[in-house]
Amino acid sequence: ASFATSGEDFKTTFIANTKEQQNEWVQVISANITNTVKESNSYRYLSSFPLQKFCGAEAYVDGKEAFAAIADALFEAENEILITDWYLSPEIYLKRFSINGKPEALDD
């Protein structure tokens, strides 16, 4: 189940695991899309949306922690991987050393 949102300079497609999850996301987005700028200032990082519970998203400040979490998620993926990033090169070592002592790059 998927749906798309778009604006003047963007289009985003959301892929949900179930129709119920899709309906939940549509309801949350629809409920929050009418927020004014004044209302959005009360949300974290001046976002237009409130922080969602149990969404599984993490905010990282330290690149070492972020890259390690990305590596773990990539290796645990069973179906598909969707990455939004300015630039993620396969030559980047995501972890300094793996269990066998060899650095792990995306293209290993």
ChimeraX attribute file (.defattr): number of C-alpha atoms within 10 A of each C-alpha:
attribute: neighborCount
match mode: 1-to-1
recipient: residues
	/A:1	12
	/A:2	13
	/A:3	13
	/A:4	10
	/A:5	11
	/A:6	9
	/A:7	7
	/A:8	5
	/A:9	5
	/A:10	7
	/A:11	9
	/A:12	10
	/A:13	10
	/A:14	13
	/A:15	14
	/A:16	15
	/A:17	10
	/A:18	11
	/A:19	12
	/A:20	11
	/A:21	14
	/A:22	16
	/A:23	15
	/A:24	13
	/A:25	15
	/A:26	16
	/A:27	12
	/A:28	13
	/A:29	14
	/A:30	11
	/A:31	11
	/A:32	15
	/A:33	11
	/A:34	10
	/A:35	13
	/A:36	10
	/A:37	11
	/A:38	9
	/A:39	14
	/A:40	16
	/A:41	14
	/A:42	13
	/A:43	12
	/A:44	11
	/A:45	10
	/A:46	13
	/A:47	13
	/A:48	20
	/A:49	19
	/A:50	14
	/A:51	11
	/A:52	9
	/A:53	7
	/A:54	6
	/A:55	7
	/A:56	6
	/A:57	9
	/A:58	7
	/A:59	6
	/A:60	11
	/A:61	7
	/A:62	8
	/A:63	10
	/A:64	13
	/A:65	13
	/A:66	16
	/A:67	17
	/A:68	16
	/A:69	15
	/A:70	15
	/A:71	17
	/A:72	13
	/A:73	12
	/A:74	14
	/A:75	9
	/A:76	9
	/A:77	9
	/A:78	8
	/A:79	5
	/A:80	7
	/A:81	8
	/A:82	7
	/A:83	9
	/A:84	6
	/A:85	6
	/A:86	6
	/A:87	7
	/A:88	10
	/A:89	10
	/A:90	11
	/A:91	11
	/A:92	13
	/A:93	17
	/A:94	22
	/A:95	19
	/A:96	13
	/A:97	11
	/A:98	10
	/A:99	7
	/A:100	7
	/A:101	8
	/A:102	10
	/A:103	14
	/A:104	19
	/A:105	15
	/A:106	14
	/A:107	9
	/A:108	8
